[in-house]
Amino acid sequence: MDALTEMPPAQFNLDRTRHAAPQIFEHLRELIISMSLTPGTVLSRADLAMQYNISQTPVRDALIRLSEEGLVDVYPQHATVVSRIDVNLAQEAHFLRLSVEMEIARRLASASGSALIERLRLLVSRQKSALADEDLPAFTLADQAFHRQMYEAAKVPHLYALVRRHSGHLDRLRSLHLPAPGKALAVLADHDAIVDAIAKGDASLAEQSVRRHLSGTLANVEEIRTRYREYLKN
């Protein structure tokens, strides 16, 4: 296991007017999801407290939340370690997300306006610009915003948070898969297809487009396993 000696490069400023623990949780979670903190990395509570310039209590609380999402393994009196990716949990998250987002796409195709279509196309445009700039972090943020917009438009925003909490292992697989040749372009094509289907009011096509889009990473899990075997649990 590799000890964490300093935070990976990432812009982070602690907002002293807000509780620290949720901010640290979100920051560490993003570093884990993006694979900036890879499986096996040791997270020292004392070191993290020093790096964030806060007490160990909010760090402990953040690590507990990460443990609840299965993103870290806590070994009492020993260490907290970034967990390996659990493919079984990724498959469960995929089942949940697929079920929810296919229904969302069906609802939006049955009753959506031009304003939603414009917002979704704008987010796809931002993804295209990010890809042209070879900025995968910005590409990913726009991707997340695209899906969150669909949840909000369907008036089920709390389900986005629910699905997100269960998707840590799946999202890490996606982070490993995104740099693969052609993957980002496939994401853009899928998003275009989803928006087109919703704009046409074709509920069946919208569902099919979401199914194709969300199934890409798990369909390539063995290829990902071959390249990153040390990061996967099963």
Secondary structure, DSSP 4 states (H G I P E B T S, - for coil): -EE--SPPS------TTS-HHHHHHHHHHHHHHTTSS-TTEE--HHHHHHHHTS-HHHHHHHHHHHHHTTSEEEETTTEEEEPPB-HHHHHHHHHHHHHHHHHHHHHHHHS--HHHHHHHHHHHHHHHHHHHTT-HHHHHHHHHHHHHHHHHHTT-HHHHHHHHHT-HHHHHHHHHHTTSTTHHHHHHHHHHHHHHHHHHT-HHHHHHHHHHHHTHHHHTHHHHHHHSGGGB--
